Amino acid sequence: MEPKKVTVTRLRSVLDQLTKGSEKSIGTYLYKGLRVQISKYRASGSERFARLYHRRRSQGQCVVCGIKVTQKNPRTGRLYRLCPTHREKIDHKSD
């Protein structure tokens, strides 16, 4: 994932979020050619994957590859969690 370019004000707000203990500040930022990476120390792989899954799902992206999902599940009315390619590979594998 590419770092987000930030200004001084945005960097200050990220630091404010950190002092409050919010996990919204986790990410990689680029400020004047410097990469600032904020991550949870000693986070398990499953915890990192869960955070990635929830972020992609909330943004309407495929949880595997990150491509924008456009089709909705007719039963629930929500966007599918997988793109058509991965739905074919993963969901229809058991059929």
Secondary structure by P-SEA (a helix, b strand, c coil): cbbbbbcaaaaaaaaaaaaacccccbbbbbcccbbbbbbcccccaaaaaaaaaaaaaaaccccccccccccccccccccccccaaaaaacccccc
